[in-house]
Amino acid sequence: MLSKSQAIVVTALLSTTMGAFAQQTDDPVRELVSRLELESYKNTIKGLTQYGDRRQGTTRNRNAVDWIEQQLREVGCENIERIRYTFDPEPRAPRAPRARSNEIPDLSTATGGAVGRNGSGPGGSSIYGYRASTGVNRDLNAQSDERIRALNVEEPVNGEREEVYCTKIGTTHPDEMYIISAHMDGHGVNEAVNDDGSGTALVIELARIFNSPDVQTERSIRFALWNNEETGLNGSSAYVEQRQSLQGIENPPGSGLYPEPRWLGMVQHDMMLWDHGAPRADGTVSRDQRAEADVNIEFQSASELSAESMALAFVFKAAADAYNTDYPATVGPHMTNTDSTPFMNVVPSISMRENERGAHTGGGWNPTWHTPLDVWTTFSDKDFRLGLNAAQTTLSAIAQLTGVTITK
């Protein structure tokens, strides 16, 4: 394995060549990016909505895992596997229903009153702008749509959990891989469109493109859809616990097969659709995607591999600069509370999202987060296109990092 200094140098060198493909007349990366289609992305998200919020420990969650496996099979993944683990937490006290308005078409009452960061600032403002209340809805009756309520009636029970992944095998370095991932579970008595149908569909769409018969990569790519993110990153943690020690081991010896290629980088996609700006003074949020919306690429500055992760993040930004069609990408150092966290001290890890989770989402910028508003009808094509641009970012970066070619 590369030392820390070696990894920084290698990643920096990669970032300086990210534009090289874009200068070619016959650019395979641009060809692959052109195969990403808004309607295909939307249709995959829409397919997930049939399972409601896909809350872990329910039949709807298990059915969604089966559906995801079928989608991966249909897009050309052949070596589909599952991780199994047990989720058996202690019971917790019932949570009292929270008062929440659901008069939403214009999102004018989507959030509570504004409060300043740590209570500071005149009129509830702060250097971070106004803030709005956040929290997890567990009240079935807070969902005004009867059909969606019916999808989400079943409560979770403890027990065995499953999550699915598949792998594109590299032609010359099958023992090395990048992990592209998202979590498929959600909650809030909704359809979990943004959190995290948007990330799940992104991974499935990239699996479709990289598994096309005419596409080859020198290094391997794993497409992983985690379960139990909402309960504390349990699914991705189980993967690390079960698979970390298997990295780079040829099995059977001499076969040229590597069940767990060595991890080169981990990319999580969590909530890709909503960048409508900060709450107003009254706690409301605009219904429209802001003109300056961007794809946020986060690394964790407090991780043991922060320098390598930061370098990887800027590789992705360079790819976005070269290949995104509508929205740019920015880099932030505050990756938190998503499935890249269990990996971040083991391999360079980043999280792709609509804005910074801690400063923005945690400050009430997104009224759909864990609420009855995370449903199909809340989002516009501008929102879905932001998710598509995140897909363009990851596709173009990973295509270059893995050495993509398109056969004629």
C-alpha positions, 0 to 999 in steps of 0.5 A: 500500500502507498505511504501517505506522502506517496498517495498525495503525490500520485493523486496530485499528479492525477489531478493535473492530467484530468483535463487531458481526455477533454482535449482529445478529439475522440474523448471516451469520457465525454462519450460516456457522460453523453450517455447519462440521460435525465429521463433515465435517472428520473425513471430509476428514482421513480422506480424506488418510490414504489417502496415508500421510505424504504425504512430498514427492518421492513418488508418495503426495505427488503423488497427494495433491496431485491428491486435494486439487485434486479436493476443491477442485473438488467444493466449488465452487472453479472457478479452481484453479491450481498452483505448480511449482518444483524441489526439488533439495537436496544429499544428506545423510548417512543418519540412524541409527534412533532407539530409540522405543517404539510401545506407545501406546494410552495414550501412556504411553511415547510420549516419552523421559525428561524434561530441563530447559530448558537442563538446568536445574531439579531433577529435569529440571524448569524454569519451562517444566515438564518436557520430553521428547525430540523428533525425526523418525522415518525408520525404517519399522520403527518403525511397528507398523501393517503397512498404514501401513508399506506406504503409506510405503515409497517414499523421496523423490527430487529434482525438480519439485514442485507445490502447489495453490490456488484463489481466491474472487473478491471482489465489490467489491475483487477486487484485495485478498485474504487467504490461508488456508493449510496444508501438505499434506506430512508425514513420520514414517512415519505418516498425518500426521493432525495434521501437517498433515492437520488444517490441510489439511482445515480449509482445504478445509472453509473453501473449501467454505463460502466457495464456497457459491453463496449466499455472497459476499465483498467481498474475495478469499480464496485457499485454498492448500495448500503442499508441502515444508513439512517440508523447510524451507518450500520450497513457500510460499517458492516461492509468495512468490518467484513471486507477490509481484511480481504483487500487485494487477496487473490482467491483462489490463489493463482486464479487472477480473481480478487473478491475484494480488490484493494480500495483506492478511493471511496465515493458516497452519494447522499442527497443530490437534488436540493440546493434552494438556498438558506432559510429566510427570516421567517424560516421558509425556503424558496421552492426554486433551485438557486441559480448558484446551486452546485455539487458539493464534494466533501472530505473530512479534515479531521480524518487520518487520511485528510490530505489524500481525501482532499486531493481526491476531492479536487480530482473530482472538482477538476472532472466537474470543471471539464465535463459538467453541463449545468452546475459546477462543483465545490469542495468542502472539508466537513464530510459527516454523518454519511456512509463514507465515514466508516471508510475515511481512516482506511482509504481516501473518502469523499461524499457528493451531495447538494450542499454541506451537510453540517453547515447547510442541511443541518441548518435547515436549508433542506425542508425535505430532509427526513420529512413528509416532503421528500416525495416525487411531487416536491422536486422539479427538473432543475432539482433532478438535473443537479443530481444528474450533474453529480453523476457527471462529476463522478462518472468523469472522474472515475472513468479517468482514474480507472483508465476507461476505454471504449471499444469500437 
